[in-house]
Amino acid sequence: MQRWRIPSGNAFGRAEIGRPSRPSRMLSLQAFSKLKYRTNIAQNHSRKSAWTNIDYDRLYTQPTYNPGRQVGPIKLQPVPGSGRGLVAEREIPLAETVLLSEALGGALTAAGGSELRPQHLADHLAGLQRAGRLGPADRARLRLLYDGRSAVDSPPALRNRLSASLDDFKKLEDKLRRATEAPKKAKGKGFGAPSSSSTASGQADGAAIIDVAALGEAPLESDELLRLANFNSWGNSFGELGCSQLRKEASEAIIGIWPEFALMNHSCAPNTTTFSVGQMLLVQAVKDIPGGAQVTTSYLGELALAPLERRREWLQGSYGFECACERCTAEASVPSSVSSAVAAAYQVASSDEARALVGEAAGGSDRGALRPLESQLAAAVERLEAVMEDAGLGQQLRLWLRAAAYNAYYTRAAIRDLPDSRKVEGGVDNGGGSLLFGRGLTAPFSDPVTPTELAEVVSEVAPGTDLHLYLTLETLSRSAEAYPRDDPRVADATKACLRAHILRYGRTSDAVLRELLQARSNHPHYLGRVSLSPQQPHQSEAAGSLVSEPLFGSAAWVAASPIQLREAAAKVASMKASEAEAEAKGGC
Ligand SMILES: C[S@@+](CC[C@H](N)C(=O)[O-])C[C@H]1O[C@@H](n2cnc3c(N)ncnc32)[C@H](O)[C@@H]1O
């Protein structure tokens, strides 16, 4: 489902990733184990027993450890307007595992950084089927998933599939095994529809029955496989950046269908995060999910940080539904002064001109060229803050709206903290006026929204995701560069960064969490993103050392988002090429 690519196009990417050569500065911070978040989560855990016996330290570090498929306290039930959805059977506390799922037929992998699309997966599954490695049980499981046809217009068999219960899913494998082992006996014993757990036999409530054997009998046609891959696949262009290093596995691109995960509906402010560990897909609760609430994921990737219209347009185009999640509904209800301020701020930061300027600055050209852009960004962000204040919006909604205009906040902060601009100002932490802002704004952290708060904005809409971890690491990098180590602002940024990692990895030990964080921060992908400064600090390191300068020593990043950075760099390259061409022509 998430087919987005944070870690991609990385010039420094390697398939095999070694261990960092020396510890990162940030990780020596004393405050680590005393963190409030960590303590809260630990208390939470001791209060409520986990439903699973997964040993997370082993899962994250040992490729041979496989706790097998685990389905948490969730059930499948009809959700008005969304077909079926997964619902918590009881409270699922923050940092608990919701699912650990195995890919149907096995996930498809490729060299790290590759872009694997649903078509690739459909071809892979077709190949498995030809080779006899996608048998009746797998085919039946696939045919229980949503394939883009609406429940209303579909034939009766499909309607049954749309209302199948998760309990049925849990027991399906057994039944399918029986059905395939003794086809004659099992034939006609169906896989039942209604959501009560008594449907395990498939004969409850007089509901129409799906013939299990028949469901898996016919081979899947290529168009059917593509539809299933389109609506149900999850993928990433790199395997989990921390785990793959600790497990000493290649961080490969991956795409697959994890059947239980494929039953999860989307929210623009989800309560879970999802990532692959080897071939398994792990879904973790990133909020306390009350019993009876829907368990949601985000299909958006980086678009979680885009305005309502863009998100809706993309979801409609990719998945065929209009999102009416809590966040979308709340954002749709704000006064037009607020929605136009969001759109304006987003537009300033996303324009081609802005990207080109930022890209040029990243390439080391004159920072002064950024001043007009920086003023525009400051004005746009301040206007948004003012109209939200005037409209008396609540804190939650303000966070969502800031997330929708995140590029503006982030680009503004990124430009402000460029090394050269600090030189112009005579030091970032002097509290003096900024030449770049020139409007009475003083120290960098005097913005209405501080960079650390900004990182927390991401945690409202993309908690525990690659995006969240990446951006909080960048924020920490910037703070560590800008302020003395014992400055409270560095401690704040550290907390935000650790919180992101804790949300993702959940019930792991401090020691392994620390290693995961360090592995991610030293990953070549991250360094690739932060190395566009003229100094290229990490390249000065001795040959053979994978990681030279830890992320936290570098403030050489400047992009509004990874995608923007990539696009900006491309734009600058093409502008330079045209200039060179024009010059060459002029010369002739
Ligand atoms: C991966 S499936 C999710 C499970 C699906 N609801 C089912 O019944 O099997 C994706 C499809 O679910 C529906 N869906 C997911 N999230 C939704 C949402 N927030 N609002 C409306 N429909 C949604 C859309 O039809 C989407 O294409």
The ligand as an SDF file (V2000), in Angstrom:
LIG
                    3D

 27 29  0  0  0  0  0  0  0  0999 V2000
   -6.0470   -2.4310    1.1910 C   0  0  0  0  0  0  0  0  0  0  0  0
   -7.7320   -2.2650    1.0490 S   0  0  0  0  0  0  0  0  0  0  0  0
   -8.2290   -2.0730    2.7110 C   0  0  0  0  0  0  0  0  0  0  0  0
   -9.2670   -3.1020    3.1200 C   0  0  0  0  0  0  0  0  0  0  0  0
  -10.5750   -2.9720    2.4130 C   0  0  0  0  0  0  0  0  0  0  0  0
  -11.4010   -1.9360    3.0370 N   0  0  0  0  0  0  0  0  0  0  0  0
  -11.3320   -4.2820    2.3600 C   0  0  0  0  0  0  0  0  0  0  0  0
  -12.5400   -4.2720    2.5450 O   0  0  0  0  0  0  0  0  0  0  0  0
  -10.7060   -5.2910    2.0930 O   0  0  0  0  0  0  0  0  0  0  0  0
   -7.8080   -0.6550    0.3520 C   0  0  0  0  0  0  0  0  0  0  0  0
   -9.1970   -0.2130   -0.0210 C   0  0  0  0  0  0  0  0  0  0  0  0
   -9.9850   -0.0060    1.1460 O   0  0  0  0  0  0  0  0  0  0  0  0
  -10.8120    1.1500    0.9960 C   0  0  0  0  0  0  0  0  0  0  0  0
  -10.4020    2.1720    1.9720 N   0  0  0  0  0  0  0  0  0  0  0  0
   -9.2550    2.1790    2.6840 C   0  0  0  0  0  0  0  0  0  0  0  0
   -9.1880    3.2390    3.4960 N   0  0  0  0  0  0  0  0  0  0  0  0
  -10.3110    3.9510    3.2880 C   0  0  0  0  0  0  0  0  0  0  0  0
  -10.8090    5.1780    3.8150 C   0  0  0  0  0  0  0  0  0  0  0  0
  -10.1460    5.8840    4.7300 N   0  0  0  0  0  0  0  0  0  0  0  0
  -11.9970    5.6230    3.3550 N   0  0  0  0  0  0  0  0  0  0  0  0
  -12.6880    4.9240    2.4210 C   0  0  0  0  0  0  0  0  0  0  0  0
  -12.2580    3.7520    1.8720 N   0  0  0  0  0  0  0  0  0  0  0  0
  -11.0870    3.2660    2.3020 C   0  0  0  0  0  0  0  0  0  0  0  0
  -10.5850    1.6510   -0.4130 C   0  0  0  0  0  0  0  0  0  0  0  0
  -11.5310    1.0560   -1.2500 O   0  0  0  0  0  0  0  0  0  0  0  0
   -9.2150    1.1260   -0.7260 C   0  0  0  0  0  0  0  0  0  0  0  0
   -8.9750    1.0010   -2.1020 O   0  0  0  0  0  0  0  0  0  0  0  0
  1  2  1  0
  2  3  1  0
  2 10  1  0
  3  4  1  0
  4  5  1  0
  5  6  1  0
  5  7  1  0
  7  8  2  0
  7  9  1  0
 10 11  1  0
 11 12  1  0
 11 26  1  0
 12 13  1  0
 13 14  1  0
 13 24  1  0
 14 15  1  0
 14 23  1  0
 15 16  2  0
 16 17  1  0
 17 18  1  0
 17 23  2  0
 18 19  1  0
 18 20  2  0
 20 21  1  0
 21 22  2  0
 22 23  1  0
 24 25  1  0
 24 26  1  0
 26 27  1  0
M  CHG  2   2   1   9  -1
M  END
$$$$
